[in-house]
Amino acid sequence: MAAVKKSLPRRQFDVVVVGAGGSGMRCSLQLAQAGLSVAVLSKVFPTRSHTVAAQGGVSASLGNMSEDHWYWHMYDTVKGSDWLGDQDAIEFMCREAPNAVYELEHFGMPFDRNADGTIYQRPFGGHTANFGEKPVQRACAAADRTGHAMLHTLYQRNVAARPQFFVEWMALDLLRNEAGDVLGVTALEMETGDIYVLEAKTTVLATGGAGRIWAASTNAFINTGDGLGMAARAGLPLEDMEFWQFHPTGVAGAGVLITEGVRGEGGILLNKDGERFMERYAPTLKDLAPRDFVSRSMDQEIKEGRGVGPNADHILLKLDHIGAETIMKRLPSIREIAIKFANVDPIKDPIPVIPTIHYQMGGIPTNVQGQVMNWVNGESKPVQGLYAVGECAATSVHGANRLGTNSLLDLIVFGRAAGNHIVASHPERQHAHQPIPESSIDRSLDRVDKLETRSSGENVYQVHNAMRDSMQAHCGVFRTLKLLNEGVTQMEEIADRCDNVYFKDKSKVWNTARIEALELANMKEVALATTKSAANRTESRGAHALDDYPERDDVNWLLHTMWFSEDRRLEYKPVQMKPLTVDSFPPKARTF
């Protein structure tokens, strides 16, 4: 290994941003505009990051359609999170939302417009006026391609600001010194198979979610939890990993996302009897109740024998009544998806849909500035030189369940906040990079070397399939302790298999077998954290619906789960109930 190490090429930057989706590029834009030297790593070309798949909109209380207020938005987000969201972070996000959206508008983002030229806003699940009184139109939309418009806008802005993009590169491990400061990353250039040391005064993780640990997912194939794996291996905790959102409307059998914006525009869910069943479960908000609630209601209908199709295994999403003109204007991509993946034209026929894994609420713990927070002896402490933003971070604005359109908001608000906080610390004035201990580089290289030199073992694809099937079977919309505990045992066995994978092809150039094996190591950490955390939480809250304990338990479980990889232990920290400037919203029963 020593010979390899001496020849490892090194590059130095003020900041390395890992991931070029919405949050990564919003952060890198802030940094590059301030004149810092910035490297942005991305496994795919930036405009192919998963943000591109977000459809419905970005929430902000602009009040363009009817009266609205950020405090109402805050209430909806706290209630949507089932009171597990940190109220200081939620207040920060909701207050910043209008400015963040106007900033995007000034960047050139092509929002849909009202007749008076203001940004068009559509209703969305869980967003209400006057603290739950009635639905409100808060989602700022660019047809049903809002994420696509955002990503392209941010990329164009970044091109002008000139950070250095490393396209088709994969970060491998965080590099830390004895004090625990993060000093950069090791990274693989996929095209050549070469490994580099990228030294940084500050490192930002913006690697997105890890929905690919499930068999049925709306996530892109790149969503393999790389940032989470890197943090876990570096000894940092992962927070609230039991909370994963099932989107109510993935195309049955294909998993492709059908935006909540369809229901925002007037689409309705029907069972086999043609009944609009959400009126029974949520009399006020109906089809626009929060996602966890709608997913469970759909699952309940199927369980009770009111599902559709020969196997009675899905629900119908009807939108032909809203008219061909509205569909073509507001939902053009949805029509395209329905024709391609479900073989139905929604102008004439309903779309078959099923709850599908969509989003992780948990992740790497951070504060409102995006600083990664370690949990040591019952205290939160910032990790020097490390930030996390976007879906891989648990700032905990989403708590136990995220409201639709808050994800795109999360990206731009906290991407910007982290960028500003880094700029204010003036990394350019720190004249030298700290020396990186050789042992830290060794650990990363040894991990890759074990993979490279192994001549027999488990097939990567088969182990990944076993993981996806196990997650699908044990961590679904409704959970039981029996299933979860079986899932933990199974996942521990699968994790041992992950440590023993090998690939035959040892070539360097664009070796996808190597990349998939490295991704599997990250997914292993996420799957273990998820099953372990879920099996330990004896209550139902948000997306974690436990049959054995159907009620929420605020006395014992108003706590964030902290999972540590090294000894697979769990600890807990209190939820921040105190907002920054306004009165707190105390927990109460969720009704819609």
N, C-alpha and C positions, 0 to 999 in steps of 0.2 A: 504493500500500500504506500510505503514511503515515497517510492519513485513516482507513483501516480500523483501524490499530493504536491510534490515539488513542482510538478509541471502544470498544476491546476491554474488556469488563467483567472485573473482577478480584475474586477472593475469596481470603481468607487463612485458613489453618488451621495448627495445629501439625503435623498429619500428613495427607497424602493417600494413601489406599490404592487402588490401581488393580486392581479385580477383587473380586467378592464371592462367591467360592466358599469351600470349606472353609478354606483357609489365610488368605485375605484377611479373612474374618469372625472367624477365631480370633484373628488379630492385632488387628483393629479392636476386638474385645471387650476385650482386654487394655488397649488404649490408652484407650478410652472410660471403662472402669471406673476408670482412674487419674485421670480428670478432664481429659484432653487434648481439644482441639477436633479432631475427626476427620472428614474427608470420605471416603466410600467410593463409588468410581465403578464402575458395572456396565453392560455393554452390554444386559443383560437383567435382569428382576426377579431379586433375589438367589437365590430358591429355584429358579430355572431354570438356575443355573450348572451346569457340567458335572459337578461333584461329585455331583449328584443321580443320575447314571447309574451310580455305583459300586455294585456289587451284593454282592460276596462277604463282606466283613468288614474289620475293622481288627485288625492283629496286635499281641499283647502277651502276654508270658510270665506270665499270671495263674496257670497251673497248675490251673485249675478241673476239668479232665477227667482229667489225669494229671500226673505230675511234669514241671515245666518250669523253665527258668532263662534270664535275659536273656543270659547268655554263650553259650548254645546258639543263641539267636535271632541274636546277633551273628555267630557262626560261619556260620550259614545265609545271612545277608545278604552277608557277605564272599564266601563261595563262590558264591552266586547271582550276585553282581556280576562274577564271573570275575576277581576280585582287582583290578578297576579302581576299586572303591569306596574312599573315604578312610576309614581305620579309626578315626580319632578321631571323625569325624561319625557313623559307624555305631554305635560304642560309645555315644555321647551319645543317639542315637535309641532304641536298644534298652533302655538303662537307664531312660530317661524313659517308655517305652511304658506300663507298668502304671499309673503315676500319671495319665498323659494320658487313658487309658481310664476310670479311676475318676472323673476329673474330669467327663468327658462323662456318665457315669452320674448323677453328682450334678446335672448341668445338666438332667437329665430325659430323656436319650436312651433310647428304648424297646428296649433289647437283648432278644433272646430269652433265656429263663431255663431253668435246670435245675430239677429237682424241689426241690432244697435252696435255691432262690432266687438262686444264683450265676449269673453271665453264661454263657450257652451258647457254646462254642467248637467250630468245625469244623476238620477237617484241610484243608490247602491246599498247593499245589505248592511244593516246596523247603523246607518247614518240618519240622524233624526234632528228635528228642530225642537228647541225648548225642552231639553232633557227627556227625550223619549216620547214626546206628544204625537208627532206624525213624521213620516219620511221627509227628508230634505234632499234637494239636488246639490251635491257637493263634489262630485267626481268630475274634474276637468279632463275632457276627453279629446283625443285626436282619432275620430271614428272608433274602430276597434283595434287600433294599432298604436296605442299610446306609448308603450315601452319602446317600440320600434322608432317612433318619432323622437323620443327622448334620447335614445342611445346614439342615433345618427347626429342629433344636434350637439350632444356632448363631444362626440368624436371629432366633428368639424371644428369645434372650439379648441379642442386639444391640439389638433393639427396646427392651428394658428399659434398656440402658446408654446409648442415644440418641446414637450417632454420626449424622452427617448423610449419608443415602443420596442419591446422584445416580443415579437409575435411568434407563436408556436413554441413557447418556452414553458416549462413546468417547474415551479418552485418545489424543492424537496424537503428541506429542514430549516428551522430557525437556528441561527448561530448565537450562542449566549456566552458571556464570560462568567467568572466565579461569582460576581455580585448579582448575576441573574439579568444583567442588561442585554437587550437584543441588539446585535451588531450587524445584522444583515441576514442573507439566506444563501444556501447552496441551490443551484438551479440547473436543470437539464435543458440543453438546446435540442429539441426533438429531431430537427433535420440532420444533425451531425452525430447525436448521441454523446456530445461532450458535456462535461460537468464544469460549471463555473462557480467561483465564489463572488457574490455581489455584496460588497461591503456598503453599509448604509449607516448614517447617523440616526436615522429613524426608518422603521419598517412598518408598512400598512398592509394588513390582510383584508382583501375585499374579494374573497374567493367564492361567494355565493353559497347556495344550499347543498344538500346531500341527498336529494330525493331519489337518487338512483339505488339506494339500499332497498327500496321496495320493488316488487315485480310490476305493479301498475302505477305509473307515475306521469304527471304532466311535465316533469323536468327534462331538460336536455341531457344528453349522454355525458356532458362535461361536468355535471353537478355531482361530484364525487367527494365533497367535503374535504378538499385538500387543506384549507386553512385550519379546519377543526383538527384534522390529523396532526398537522405541524404543531399546533398549540398543545395538544394532548401529549405528544412525544416529548415536548420541551418541558413537561411537568406542570403545565397550567390547567386549571379546571375548565370543564364545559358546564354551562348552566342550563337548567330547565329542558333537558334533551327529551323528556317524555312527551313534550307537547309538539305534535305535528299536525298540520292542518290538512284535512281531506277536503278538496274542493268539491262542492256538490255536483258540478256538471263537467266531468270528463266524458268524452265520447265512449260509449259502452264498447269494450273490446279493443279500443285503440289507445285510450288514455289521453288523447289530445285535448287541450283545454278549450272549453266553451265559456267565454267570459260571463261573469255576473252581470256585465253590462246588458246582456240579452234580457235578463229579468228587470234590470233598471229601465230598459226601453219598453217594458210591458209584457215580456215573455212569462209564461206560467208553467208550473210543474203539474203533471197529471199522472194518476195511477191507471191501472188497467180498466177501471170502471169509468174513466174519463172525468174523475173527480179532482177538483183543485184542492188537494188534501192539506196544503200548508195553512189554509184557513182554520183547520181544526187545531193545529199545533201553535200557530202564532197569529191570533185574530187581528192584531194591529198592523204588524209589518208584513204578514203573509209570506210571499216568496222572497221578500227582501229582509228576512231575519238574518242574523249573523251565520257565517258558514258552518260552524260546528253544529249549530242548531238545525239548519236545513239538512246537512249530511245525515245526522242521526234520524231526523224525521223520514228521510228517504229510505234509509236502511230499515227503519221500523216498518214502513209500508211493504217493503220486499219480504221481510221476515214474516209478516202476518198474511202473506199470500196475495198481496195486491200489486205485485210487480208485473211488468209487461214482457211480452215475448214468449216463445215456446218454453223457455226455462224459467219464466217469471222472475228474471234476474236484473231488470233495469226499470227506469222510469222515463217518461216522455217529457220533453221540453217543447212546448207549443209556442210558436211565434208567428204563424201565418196570419193571425188576426190583426197584427200591427201594420200590415200592408207592405207590398213589395217595395214601395218608394222608400219607406223608413229603413227597411232591411238593406236596400242597396246603398243608402246614404250613410247610415250609422253603423251597420254591421256587415260590411262587404266581405271581410276575411272570414267571418263566421259562416257565411253562406258557402264560401269556398271550402272551408274545413268540413262542413256537413256533407257536401257533395263528394269530396275526396275520401273521407274516412268513414262516413256512415251510409254513404250511397243514398242520401235523401236531400231534396231541395227544400229548405225550411220555408220558402215562400208558399209551398204546397203542403208539406208534411212535417210532423214533429220530429225532433232529433232524439235518438235513444241515448240517455245519459246515466252515469253512475258515479258515486263519490270516489275520487281518485287522489292519491297523495300529492300534495302540492307545495307545501311550504313548511320550513322549520321555524318555530317561534324561538327556540333556544339557540345557544351558540356560545361564542367566546365572550365572557363577561366584560362589559365596558361601561364607562361613565358617559355623560352627555357630550364630552369632548372627543369621544372615540378612543380614549386611552384604555388599554387592556388592564383589567383589575384582577390581580391574584387574590386568593382567599387564604390568609395565613393566620392561624390561631384566632379565628373568629373575627378577623378584620380584613376589610378590602384595602389592598395596596396597589398603586399603579406599577406596572412593569415598565421600567425605563426603556424608551426607544421603540415601544410596540403599540400600535393602534389597530383597531378592527372596525370595519364599517359594512353596512348592508346586511344581507341575509345571514352571513356567517357570524355576525355579532349579536350578542344578547344585551342590548342597551336596556332591554326589557320595556320597550314601548308596546309590545304586542302581548306580553304576559302569556296566558294560557290559550289565547285564540286571537288571531289578527283580523281586523276589519279589512274588507276589500278596499283597494286603492291606498291604504296606508303603507304598503310596501314600497311603491315608487316614491312616496313622500319621505319615508325613512332613508332611502338612498341619497336623495338630494340634500335633505336637512343635515344628516350626520356626516355625509361625504364632505360637505362644505365646512361643518363645524370642526371636523378633524383637521382639514386643510388649514383653517384659520389658526387652530391651536398649535399646529406644527410651525407655521410661519412665524407666529408670535414667540416661539422658543428660539428662533434664529439659528437653525443648524449650520447655516453658511459661515457663522462666526466661530463655530468650533473648528479650529484650524486643522486638527488632525483627526483621522478616524481612530477609534480605540483599537488596540491590537486584538485580534481574534485568537483565542486559545486553540492550539493545534488539536487538542482533544475533542473540541466541539466539531471541527471539520472532519476529524477521524470517524466520529460516531455516524455522521451522515454517509460518508464514503463506505464504511464497513457495511452499513445497511444495504446499500446498492450492490456492494461487492458480493455479499452472501447470495443475493438473487442471481447475479451474473455467473457465479461459479458453481451453483447447484446443478447437478447433472440428472437428478431425478426428484420426484415429489408429486404434488397435486397440480391438476390443471387449473389455471386461473379462472377460466370461463365457468367450469363446473362449480368451483368454490363460490364464485360470485352468484351463480344461479341458486345455490343452496341458501346463501344469505338472503337473497331477494324473496325466495319462497317462504323462508322462515319468518321474515318480517311481515310478509303479507298474511300469513296464517295466524301469527301471535299478537301483532300490534295493529289491529284493525280499527274500524270506527267505534265498535263496542268491544270492550276488553273484559276479561275475567282474570282473577288472580292465578287460577290454574293454568290458563293459556300463557299468561305472562311469565310465570315461573318456569314452565316448559321452554318458553322462548329464551330465557336467560341461560338455562342449561345447554340448549341447542347452540346458542350464539357463542358460548364459551368454547364449545367443541369446534365450531366453524372458525373462530378466531385462531385456535391452534392450527387448523388446516391452512389458514391465511399465512401463517408463519413458515409454512412448508411448501409454498407454491414454487413452481419452476416453469421456465419456457425453453423450448428447444433452440429457437432462433436467437443466436447471440450477436447478430450483426448490429452495427452502430446506427446506420442511416435509417431514419424514420421507422424505428422498430416499435410498432404499436403493442406488441406483446409485452415489452419492457414497461411501456407507459401504463398499460392496464394492470400489471402487477403492482406498480407503485401506487396507482389509484386505489387498488384493493386494500393496501395497508392503511390508507386514510379512512376508507369506508368501514373497515373493521372497528376502528376507534369509535366512530359515530354509532354503529349498530350496537356495540356493547354498552355505550353510554345510554342509548335510548331504552334498551330492554331492561337494564338494571334500574334506571331511574323510574321507569313506569311500574315495575313490579313492586317498588318500595312505597309508592304514593297511594295510600289507602283512602282515597276519596274520588269523587268525580268533579272535575273543574275544566271548563273550556273544552279543548279537544281531547282531554283524557277522560273518557267516560267508562267508569268501572262498574260492571254489573253488581259486584259484591258490595260496593259502597256507592250507592247511586246519588248520595247527597254531597254537596260541597261542605267541607269542614274547616271553617275559618279559625276555629280555636287552635287546632293542631297543625294545619297545613297552609296557613298564609305565609308560605316560605318558598324561596328559590332553592331548587336542587343543585348542588355542586358535585360534579363527578370527576374523580381523579384517576387517570389511566394507570399510573405506576403500580398501585395496589388495588385498583378497581373499587375504591371506597367512595362512600357518599357522605357529604356534609350538607348543612342547610344554612341559609342566611335569610334574614327577615326581608320582607317586601318593603320598599320605600313608600309609605303612605302619605308622606308630607310633600305637597307640591312646592314649587319655588316661591310663588307669590299669592296664590289664591287658597280658598278653603279646600280641604280634602274631601273626596267622595267616599264616605264609609261604605263597606260592603252591604249589599242587599240582594234579595232574590232576583234572578234574571227572568223577566217576562217580556214578551214581545207582542 
